[in-house]
Amino acid sequence: MRLIHTADWHLGQTLHGASREYEHARFLDWLLEQIAEQAADALLIAGDVFDGQNPPIPALAQFYRFLARATLRFPDLDIVVVAGNHDSGSRLEAPSPLLNEMGVRVIGGLPCDGDGGFDPERMVFPLHDRSGAVAARCVAMPYIRMADLPPVEEEEGVDPLIEGVRRLYAAAAEAGRRNLRPGEALILTGHCYMTGASLSELSERKILGGNQHALPVDVFPEDAAYVALGHLHRAQAVGGRETVRYSGSPIPLALDENAYAHQVALVEFASGRMVEHKPLRVPRFVAIHRLPASGKAAAPEAVLEELRQLALDPALPRESWPYLEVSVDLAEPRPALRDEVDAVLAGRPARLLKLTARLTGSGETLAEAAPDIELAALAPEDVFRRLYARSHEGEPSPALLAAFHELVASVQESA
């Protein structure tokens, strides 16, 4: 049985104001081709289908259009979707009566029995191989919220948050085992932040709550053939267990994610265990250029020259124009910097998403710069010079000082 594991699509996301709809559309087209090319029997989406709990209509349309195309083209494909922390679980589950008829299983929140208790049996779904036989049982655990956790008595050395998660997974795994037949694999899902995992600082946050929000890998039972994780955007195994993995996001969701390859995971099972894990690299549909290429901000002249020399393809359609991030060191005020950058890019096929100016002054506050002097004892020019030194190197120019004195005089005259 061959399964494609993916997560963190974040449909509806914008990147510094730029729509990602084109990139997502290209990815979903590519994914359909991979399902065919890899002869996948199942597709597992481990959360954060959407970028927000109230996704825009085009994002909803993209998702449901993909599901319709996938089920029409691959009628035997098992599809399992769980909610992530960005998703509204109830919104994701709302069309389940229709999706179930299409062979798509969606779990937005922890299912409950008639008494309001956790009912893990409703999270267990069979996954079939190409012959139609059941090859695995998937326990589809969505993002666990604080309100989902069972009460745990205070006990020394036991974190009640982690223990609550552990108990939920133990109950879920046991439900999976009860349905398991000889030769079938036990597969779990999760959307969480794990201890020791590598995250993207600009687009991810630690989730669940409390001071110890990172979960240890031993919350997942050792007999799980595979644990399909979502939330972190970098593909990686967790805790030294090759069978516990983040698939990573299919496209960069922040500018600092351009440096590593994005992928989905192709996982193969036989006789109840994982026998192969293979990354399927997702093409980069829109390039990201971060200047300077060294990764460190540089003087404006050097950065502007590097921008002039940047190779750009004039034949690209507008939706494929690369994204740019430009970082500049400012030793002195340069109010026209944005205009200078725009002038270099005028008529060229690129989109400037972010211009960062790093001030190279001392960074000291006024109190730090003059710890033994009362503010009232400082002349206005002294205050101005100290504030200038906080942000910039050297002395303010004569023209800038003249403008400051003109401003002070106008204030004093109007007082």
Secondary structure, 3 states (H helix, E strand, C coil): CEEEEECCCCECCEECCEECHHHHHHHHHHHHHHHHHCCCCEEEEECCCECCCCCCHHHHHHHHHHHHHHHHHCCCCEEEEECCCCCCHHHHHCCHHHHHHCCEEEECCCCECCCCCECHHHHEEEEECCCCCEEEEEECCCCCCHHHCCCCCCCCCCCHHHHHHHHHHHHHHHHHHHHCCCCCEEEEEEECCECCCCCCCCCCCCCCCCCCCCECHHHCCCCCCEEEEECCCCCEEECCEEEEEECCCCCCCCHHHHHCCCEEEEEEEECCEEEEEEEEECCCCCCEEEECCCCCCECHHHHHHHHHHCCCCCCCCHHHCCEEEEEEEECCCCCCHHHHHHHHHCCCCCEEEEEEEEECCCCCCHHHHCCCCCHHHCCHHHHHHHHHHHHCCCCCCHHHHHHHHHHHHHHHHHC
